[in-house]
């Protein structure tokens, strides 16, 4: 089931609400701007924008769907032939709601809902063109990257062999230097032991006995 709209219902029944929104949409497409209550304007916005989206398609099925809501054929023809082409460069936000002062009598908040018929600003158009150019560049770069993959695969084994050779030679060099350092340490230790033994031998003989 569709999610029910927030807020109180327009009219006395769902059918009455649909008819009220259809009449409001018809008046909006005919006059391009209407003044109504704020609540009705907010409820009318999604309905009107959906109809404009269908009108931008321009096919027969979309025209028949719009005719189920907007019953006046002249308004539907104007929507498809004149109004919808003005939204060709716009991807959304087809309507604008402007709040005005409260209504005299019941103090109801009022608003003006209108179609945004101004052309898209040059800045937005430039940004859209840049995005399209980036997408085209990415699409062209994808086949080039796919064709470059086999060359990288053929070069990969040579690089792997060079890395393996470097990793094999590095430990050998390290072991040779370690062995040389160990040999030098053993020689220095042997020399220190010899000196210590000579010193002990000289101290055990003592001074010469001149009495003899």
DAWO-V434312 format. One record per residue. N is the residue number from 1. NEAR is the number of other ideal C-beta (glycine too) atoms within 8 Angstrom. Layout:
BEGIN
N&NEAR, N&NEAR
END
This chain:
BEGIN
1&2, 2&3, 3&4, 4&4, 5&6, 6&3, 7&7, 8&4, 9&7, 10&10, 11&8, 12&3, 13&6, 14&6, 15&6, 16&10, 17&11, 18&8, 19&9, 20&11, 21&13, 22&11, 23&8, 24&13, 25&14, 26&12, 27&9, 28&16, 29&14, 30&9, 31&6, 32&9, 33&9, 34&10, 35&7, 36&10, 37&10, 38&11, 39&10, 40&11, 41&13, 42&9, 43&12, 44&15, 45&11, 46&7, 47&12, 48&14, 49&11, 50&8, 51&14, 52&13, 53&8, 54&11, 55&13, 56&9, 57&7, 58&8, 59&6, 60&5, 61&6, 62&11, 63&12, 64&8, 65&9, 66&14, 67&10, 68&5, 69&11, 70&13, 71&7, 72&8, 73&7, 74&6, 75&11, 76&12, 77&8, 78&11, 79&15, 80&11, 81&8, 82&7, 83&15, 84&13, 85&7, 86&8, 87&10, 88&7, 89&7, 90&9, 91&2, 92&5, 93&6, 94&10, 95&13, 96&8, 97&11, 98&8, 99&7, 100&7, 101&4, 102&7, 103&10, 104&4, 105&4, 106&4, 107&6, 108&8, 109&9, 110&13, 111&13, 112&11, 113&15, 114&11, 115&11, 116&9, 117&6, 118&4, 119&5, 120&7, 121&6, 122&5, 123&6, 124&8, 125&10, 126&8, 127&8, 128&9, 129&8, 130&8, 131&8, 132&8, 133&8, 134&8, 135&8, 136&8, 137&8, 138&8, 139&7, 140&8, 141&8, 142&8, 143&7, 144&8, 145&8, 146&7, 147&7, 148&8, 149&8, 150&7, 151&7, 152&8, 153&7, 154&7, 155&8, 156&8, 157&7, 158&7, 159&8, 160&8, 161&8, 162&8, 163&8, 164&8, 165&8, 166&8, 167&8, 168&8, 169&8, 170&8, 171&8, 172&8, 173&8, 174&8, 175&8, 176&8, 177&8, 178&8, 179&8, 180&8, 181&8, 182&8, 183&8, 184&8, 185&8, 186&8, 187&8, 188&8, 189&8, 190&8, 191&8, 192&8, 193&8, 194&8, 195&8, 196&8, 197&8, 198&8, 199&8, 200&8, 201&8, 202&7, 203&7, 204&6, 205&5, 206&4, 207&3, 208&3, 209&5, 210&4, 211&3, 212&3
END
